[in-house]
Amino acid sequence: MTNLFFINFIYLNSIYLNDIYLNWERLKMKSVQKGFTLIELMIVIAIIGILAAIAIPAYQDYTVRAKVTEGINLVASAKLAASESFQDDGSWPDDNAAAGLAATITSDYVASVALVSNVITVTYQGTNSAADGETITFTGTGGAGSVTWACLKGANMKAAYVPSNCRN
C-alpha cells in the first residue's frame, strides 16, 4: 500500500508541478510590455531634434518677412499719393510733404518711408535680423492714365525676406 501511496503522491505532485510550470509560461506570455525601450525614446528625440533644426530657421525667416511686409504696407499710401499727384499735374511730388504725406512715416520695424520724385524708399529697423538698416525701393513709371511701380530690394537684403516681385 505504501508503494501505491508513494506512486500516487509522485503522480499528483508531477501534475501539480506541471500546472505550476504551465501557469508560469502563460503568465510570461501574457505579460505585456509596459512603457518604451530606451532606443525607442532615443529615436523619438532624434526625430524631434531634426524637425526643430529645420523648423526654427524657417520660422525666423517667416517672422522677419512679416516685419518687412509692414513696411511694404506703409508704402501703399505713399504710392497712392504720388500716383494721384502725377495724374493731376503730370509731375512727381518732390517729397512726402508735397504729396500730402506726413514728413516722417515710421513704425516699430520701419525707420522711414521717404518719397523723392518717383522713388519711394523704405528703411527698416528693429527686425533683429539682417534686414535692419536695409532698404526696399519702389520706382514709379507714369504713362497715359496709369502708373506702375517696380520694386527693388537693397543690395544686402536677403531675398527670403521680401515679396517675390521685389527679388532681383
C-alpha positions as CSV (number, residue, x, y, z in Angstrom):
1,M,0.0,0.0,0.0
2,T,2.8,2.4,0.7
3,N,4.1,1.9,-2.8
4,L,0.7,2.8,-4.2
5,F,0.6,5.8,-1.9
6,F,4.1,6.8,-2.9
7,I,3.3,6.4,-6.7
8,N,0.1,8.4,-6.2
9,F,1.9,11.1,-4.4
10,I,4.6,11.4,-7.1
11,Y,1.9,11.4,-9.8
12,L,-0.1,14.1,-8.1
13,N,3.0,16.2,-7.4
14,S,4.1,15.9,-11.0
15,I,0.6,17.1,-12.1
16,Y,0.8,19.9,-9.6
17,L,4.3,20.9,-10.7
18,N,3.3,20.7,-14.4
19,D,0.3,23.0,-13.7
20,I,2.6,25.5,-11.9
21,Y,5.0,25.4,-14.9
22,L,2.2,25.9,-17.5
23,N,0.7,28.7,-15.5
24,W,4.1,30.3,-15.2
25,E,4.6,30.0,-19.0
26,R,1.1,31.6,-19.6
27,L,1.9,34.4,-17.2
28,K,5.2,35.1,-19.0
29,M,3.4,35.2,-22.4
30,K,0.6,37.4,-21.0
31,S,2.9,40.0,-19.5
32,V,2.6,42.9,-21.9
33,Q,5.4,45.4,-22.4
34,K,4.8,48.5,-20.3
35,G,6.4,51.7,-21.5
36,F,9.0,52.3,-24.1
37,T,12.5,51.0,-24.5
38,L,15.5,53.3,-24.4
39,I,16.2,53.0,-28.1
40,E,12.6,53.9,-29.0
41,L,12.8,57.0,-26.8
42,M,16.2,58.0,-28.4
43,I,14.7,57.6,-31.9
44,V,11.8,59.9,-31.0
45,I,14.2,62.5,-29.5
46,A,16.3,62.4,-32.7
47,I,13.3,62.9,-34.9
48,I,12.2,65.9,-32.8
49,G,15.7,67.3,-33.0
50,I,15.8,67.1,-36.8
51,L,12.4,68.7,-37.1
52,A,13.4,71.5,-34.8
53,A,16.6,72.1,-36.8
54,I,14.5,72.6,-39.9
55,A,11.6,74.5,-38.4
56,I,13.4,77.1,-36.3
57,P,15.3,78.8,-39.2
58,A,12.2,78.7,-41.3
59,Y,10.1,80.3,-38.6
60,Q,12.8,83.0,-38.0
61,D,12.6,83.9,-41.8
62,Y,8.8,84.0,-41.5
63,T,8.8,86.5,-38.7
64,V,11.3,88.8,-40.4
65,R,9.2,88.6,-43.6
66,A,6.2,89.7,-41.7
67,K,8.1,92.7,-40.3
68,V,9.2,93.6,-43.8
69,T,5.7,93.3,-45.1
70,E,4.7,96.0,-42.6
71,G,7.0,98.5,-44.4
72,I,5.5,97.5,-47.8
73,N,2.0,98.1,-46.4
74,L,3.1,101.6,-45.3
75,V,4.3,102.3,-48.8
76,A,0.8,101.8,-50.2
77,S,-0.3,105.3,-49.0
78,A,2.8,106.9,-50.4
79,K,2.3,105.2,-53.8
80,L,-1.3,106.3,-53.9
81,A,-0.4,109.9,-53.0
82,A,2.5,110.0,-55.6
83,S,0.3,108.4,-58.3
84,E,-2.5,111.0,-57.7
85,S,-0.1,113.8,-57.8
86,F,1.3,112.5,-61.1
87,Q,-2.2,112.0,-62.6
88,D,-3.3,115.5,-61.5
89,D,-0.5,117.7,-62.9
90,G,1.8,115.3,-64.8
91,S,4.8,115.6,-62.4
92,W,6.0,113.6,-59.4
93,P,6.0,115.2,-56.0
94,D,9.3,116.4,-54.6
95,D,8.9,114.8,-51.1
96,N,6.5,113.5,-48.6
97,A,5.0,116.9,-47.8
98,A,4.4,117.8,-51.5
99,A,2.5,114.5,-51.8
100,G,0.4,115.4,-48.8
101,L,2.0,112.7,-46.6
102,A,3.4,113.1,-43.1
103,A,7.0,114.3,-43.1
104,T,8.1,111.2,-41.2
105,I,6.4,107.8,-41.7
106,T,7.7,105.3,-39.1
107,S,6.7,102.2,-37.2
108,D,8.3,99.6,-34.9
109,Y,10.0,98.0,-37.8
110,V,10.2,100.9,-40.3
111,A,12.7,103.7,-39.7
112,S,11.4,105.8,-42.6
113,V,9.3,105.9,-45.8
114,A,10.8,108.6,-48.0
115,L,9.3,109.9,-51.2
116,V,11.6,111.7,-53.6
117,S,10.1,112.4,-57.0
118,N,9.1,109.0,-58.4
119,V,11.1,106.9,-55.9
120,I,9.8,105.7,-52.5
121,T,12.4,104.2,-50.2
122,V,11.6,102.1,-47.1
123,T,14.3,101.7,-44.5
124,Y,14.0,99.0,-41.8
125,Q,14.8,98.9,-38.1
126,G,14.2,96.7,-35.1
127,T,13.7,93.5,-37.0
128,N,16.6,91.8,-35.1
129,S,17.9,90.4,-38.3
130,A,20.0,91.3,-41.4
131,A,17.1,93.5,-42.6
132,D,17.9,96.2,-40.1
133,G,19.2,99.2,-41.9
134,E,18.3,97.7,-45.3
135,T,16.0,99.3,-47.9
136,I,13.4,98.4,-50.4
137,T,12.9,100.9,-53.2
138,F,9.7,101.4,-55.3
139,T,10.1,103.3,-58.6
140,G,7.1,104.7,-60.3
141,T,6.6,105.0,-64.0
142,G,3.8,107.1,-65.4
143,G,2.1,106.7,-68.7
144,A,-1.1,107.6,-70.3
145,G,-3.6,107.4,-67.5
146,S,-1.7,104.8,-65.4
147,V,1.2,104.5,-63.0
148,T,3.1,101.3,-62.4
149,W,5.5,100.6,-59.6
150,A,8.7,98.5,-59.7
151,C,10.1,97.1,-56.6
152,L,13.9,96.6,-55.9
153,K,15.4,95.2,-52.7
154,G,18.5,96.7,-51.2
155,A,21.9,95.1,-52.0
156,N,22.3,93.3,-48.7
157,M,18.6,92.5,-48.0
158,K,18.1,88.7,-48.0
159,A,15.7,87.6,-50.8
160,A,13.8,85.4,-48.4
161,Y,12.7,88.5,-46.5
162,V,11.0,90.3,-49.4
163,P,8.0,89.5,-51.6
164,S,8.7,87.6,-54.9
165,N,8.2,90.7,-57.1
166,C,11.0,92.5,-55.2
167,R,13.6,89.7,-55.5
168,N,16.1,90.8,-58.1
